[in-house]
């Protein structure tokens, strides 16, 4: 059968022969071709393919041949390629699919008409590719006009005839061609124009072509030109010299035009590939140049291969000449933040370069060219090719500002924002360390527990501002008698503590009296009035027999109570043999009182409103405490009111006693779970009453760490919810940050179980311990209550504002809502709205309420309406 009869206008209807030995791959390509409308003839290997190729050629003809090639060509594959070049099937479109293209196969495809090459990754384009080959086969080839991106060729030959012949041939294929008659002319032209390929006659007057190849390669202006030599003589030494000079091809003037064009086409493809790679390099360099983070690459030995502008700017390096080829360790991570040398063999980054270890969020210090330490956070990723380590890429960011904020947060977590003294949290940690130190030595220390005697009177008569100023002044007075080794802390309210290291019974009395005299002799002036301030001081010694920091603090507290009971303005040194009875009587007295109160329901619940901040008009906020709650209460009723439930002990005279007075005893005697259950039971009963009266009220109830035993609390709470027929989504359980972190597993188990029921959770005092940032993402809480010590100072202190804003942003990033407590004035509320805090509570919003009955709230609305009219 003649080749002209095999394919024609109806070649789409002829079968496509698919030759592939792998069954899975054959099935994949079969589906792709069938989807393109082709009839398929399958061959399961090259031998089978040869047989079916010959059979179909003799019988009905072939529309196209698709062949899958392996990485290493066999004899059968070579025979198949030879068969596809036979005259009777030379016009049949052929598509080669392969993983790796070898030069011989590339040249075969370039020389054969109506032939295409696809990688297996692009096999989805097989049907389109065959259709395009079939369409092109039907059209006679047209001369190709040079395009804007045409490959530019310099043809160098002293023969005018050869110049005309090959230029005409190349220009018909769309190449842009220029000519030169000798090596000198060619070199001048190559330096002044941009050529992609130079085809050079070997034998020319004065200098042969291999000399020009070498010159082009060695000159930086022309080194990118791809060179080939063309000759009319086949000599092995000629070919050897040509290739040694840098030529990529040795072509012959007497070979077929098709073969010459195929060789040029192969070089042109290489040129375009290199241009594409160069363009991609330029694009990547542009991307790296625009990235805000520093990025650099190193070899396995740690030598820098590239660095983007952001990295150079951060490190104070001007250009690549200071960087490329230098070892990163020697250049900028040779020491720690204090300048202490970081030996190469102990450097974690150098180890990662050498081993291919991946590092994420690795914090370290780089050194600026001006020898300033720069805190950075790195991501280190190895570069591998075929499981071989080729180098490492490091991305890093400057975290100096973040470290500064972290340091501020840590400072705030350990200090009292009002007096700037260390706070109770830091004090207790320090006391624990001091007790542990003394237990290992023969030394002794002492704790002074100071309680101001007239603070409440001054605070109530002169106001909170005067009280705050008094605490600041007292802290300054106490500092005047401190030694360098002493620690002064504010424990809360009007209570201070001093840890005096290396003292004993003989001199502690004089030291404590000196501090008492400082207070006694100080006169506080405020608004033209003078106030005398005294203090009672309890002293407890720390020696090798001290069992715990808690015991020391309790002993000093008891000594202070004894000093107060003896007339105030005194000091008392705790004496175990004399004061144990006093301690027992005090604790037992409170314990019996609490047990009696539980039996007789001598507790009362108060309810402090929590309001949403988003819809508040902060431009015209009222001035007085509680006015905002009265003014906006109707609007809040639309969304459902929200209250935190607070506990008070009712004295025999009807006075409400703050939990600060009895909770320490409850904790020591294990009464906290009973108190928590009492609160839960009475709060849920009240909540059920409000819901029956039509109020969509939410309650937040505090749970202590001692009560967070999942099995018992879940059973109790579930029983109460069922008893009062309550939807658990109206209840939020509030757990302090410290309790949650100390009992992390129990807290997570409790939260996960009760959240299934619908209950919500709030994390109280967030920010008081810096470690909470690491735990927040693991705790399934709905709300984060920002510690009041930061909120109170927002109006005056920019650091507090920055901390509140950061906590709010971090909580929101984890999908939590935020509640700010201790909102004491309109300025704070204004700031909270500005930073996007979700909810607020505090005395400015409303003091705790005793009653939430609808009639009482309606009366408030009615009075407000009458006043407004």
Helices and strands as residue ranges (DSSP letters): H 3-6, G 11-13, E 16-19, H 23-35, E 40-43, H 46-58, E 64-69, H 75-84, G 87-89, E 93-98, H 103-111, E 115-119, G 120-125, H 126-138, E 152-156, H 160-172, E 176-180, H 183-192, E 197-201, H 209-218, E 226-231, H 236-244, E 249-252, H 257-290, E 294-298, E 304-307, H 309-315, G 320-322, H 328-332, G 344-346, H 348-355, E 359-367, E 373-385, E 388-398, H 400-414, H 424-439, E 445-452, H 455-462, H 464-479, E 487-492, E 495-500, H 505-521, E 523-526, E 529-532, E 535-542, H 549-565, E 571-573, H 576-600, E 603-609, E 611-612, G 618-620, H 627-639, E 642-650, E 656-657, G 659-661, H 663-668, H 672-692, E 698-703, G 705-707, H 710-723, G 728-730, E 731-736, H 737-742, H 744-757, E 760-766, H 772-776, E 783-786, H 788-791, H 798-813, E 817-820, H 826-834, E 839-840, H 854-868
